[in-house]
Amino acid sequence: MAREPAYDRDAALEAAMTLFWVKGYSATSLKDLEQALQMRPGSIYAAFRSKEALFRAALDLYAGRMEAELTAMIADAPSALTALRSYLLSLGGLDHCEKPSTACMLVKSLLEIQMDRPELRNVVLAHLETVRRLLAQGFARAVAAGELPQDADPARLARRMQTYVFGLKIQAQRETDPEAMQRLAQDLADEISDLRRAA
């Protein structure tokens, strides 16, 4: 009978994700991982093979949750455009943020990881492309529902909104005034509302 591992893989991966999210890939040492995961180096490598493989698994966990949240928000809302607007507004809430960091782990990783690590960059870029496609699906739904003109380009609008998201997440790393962040998110969300076809 196979021996059960002496650690909780899900809990270890959750701890690794939080650590990488806060500190970044390069600044996270093996000692940091030992302390966060409460595992010895040999156990970490036996479970996840390498720091890079662990980081990739952490990225997948983070991105999977982000993608599921966005998918549900668009699917559950009666109006796709309203859902997209609400998503932007949710990114401005520094004062009630319960997450480990106000930064987006994907954006932070893309800015940090150099071109000499193409495998990691490609993982980040693939997840960002998935998010862009989800945004495009939301805009396509808005076009189909008559919220946007029939000649609106969902892919172009998705790139525009993803740029808004990048900007908000980067600004959140340097902004300490919750009201200023909320106003910025409101301004960008209003631009999404302004796309709505006039009745």
N, C-alpha and C positions, 0 to 999 in steps of 0.2 A: 504494500500500500504506500502511495506517495506520501511523503512527510509534509504536513501543513507548514507553511512559512510562519516564522515567529514574529511577523509584523503584519500590520494592516496595510495592504497595498494602496487602497483608496485613500486612507488617511495620510499615508506617506506622500502620495502624489498631490494631494490637496495642500500639504505643507510645503512641498517643493514649488508648486504653482504660486503660492502666496509669497514665498521668498524671492523667486525670480521676478515676480511682478513688482515687488518693492525695490529690490536691489539691482535688477538687471542681470543679464547672463554673465558678463565679464567680471562684475564686482562680487559675484557669489562664489565663495571659496568652498573647497571640500569640507573645511571645518564648519562653515555656515550650514552646509547641508547635513552634516552629522548632527549638529545641535537641533536643527529644525525637524529633521525626520526621526531623530532619536535612534539612529542606526549607525553602526560602524562602517568604515569605508568599504571593507570587503563585502558587507551585506548590501550596501548601496549598489556596488558594481555587479554583484550577483543578481540583484533584482532588476536593475535598469540598464546594465551594460556599460554606460558611460555618462558623464555629465551632459554631453550633447544629446544623447538619447533621452535622458531624463527631462531635459529642457524641451525637447520636441513633444514629449508626452504631456508636459505641463501646458505647452502652447495649445495642443489639441483639446485639452480639458477646458481651458479658458475660452477658446474660440467656439467650441461646441456649445457651451452655455450661452455665449453671446448670440450665436446664430439661432439657437432655440428660442431665446427671449424675443429677438426681433421677429422671427417667424410667427410666434404666438401673438405678438402685439398686432401685427398686420392682419393675421387671420381672424382674430377675435373682434376686431373693431368694425363697426358698421360702415366706417369710412376709411379707406386706405390713406387718404391724404391727412386726415385727422390723426391716424396712427403714426404716420411719419413725423408729423408735427410734434406729437406727444413724445416721440423718441428723442427728438432734439431737446425738448424741454427737460427731459429726465437727465440729460447730461450736464445741466447747469446747476444741479443741486449740491453744491459743496457743503452746505450747512447740515444736510441730513444724509450725507454719504456714509454708508456703513462698510464700504469695500476697503480692502487693504491699501489701495492707492487710488488717487483721482485720475491717474494716467491710464490710458488704454495700453494693456500689455502688448498688443500687436503693434501699435504705433511706436511705442517705446522701444520695442525690440528691433523694428525696422530702422529706426534712427541710430541704434547702438551697434548692430551687427554689421561688420565690415564686409566688403566684397570678397575677402579671402575665405569667407564661410558661406559659399553659395548654397549649400544644402539647407542651412538654417534660414537664410534669406528667402529661399524658395518656399519653405514651409509657411513663413509669415505672409509672403505675397499670395500664396494660394488661399489662405484663410481670408485675407482682405478682399480677394476676388470673389469669394463666396458671399461675403457681406455685401459687396457691390451688386451681385446678382439678386440678392434678396431685396435690396432697395429698388432695383429695377423692376422686379416683380410687383412691388408695392405700387410704383408709379404706373405700371401697365394696368394694374387693377383699377387705379384711379381714372385712367383714360377710358377703360371699358365701361366704367360706371358713369361716365359723363362729367366727372369732376374736373377733368383736364381736356383741352382741345384734342381732337382726333389726330392732329399732326404733331402732338407733343412727342418728344423722343425719350422714352423711359431710361435708356442706357445713359444718355447725356445728363438727364436729371439726376440719375443715381450717382454719377461721378461728381456732380456739383454738390449733392448732399453729403457724399463721403468726404469731400474736402471740408465742408462745414464741421463734420464730426472730428476730423483730424485737428482742425483749428481749435475747436472747443477743448479737446483732450490735452493738447499741448498748452493752451492757455491755462487750463486747470492746474498745471504743474507749477505755475508761477504766480497765479492769482490767489490772494488771501482774503479777498472781500467776497463773501457769498452773494451779496446783493448785486455786485458788479457782474459776477459770472451768470447769475440768473437773468439779468437784463440782456447780456450778450446772447444767451440761449434763446431768450424771448425774441430778440431782433431776428435771429436766423430762422426761428420757427415761423415768425410772421412772413418771412420771404416765401416759405413753403405754402402758407395760407394764401398768399397773393397770387400763386399760380392757378388757384381755383378759377374755373370758367365762370364769368359773370352770368348770373341768372337772367 
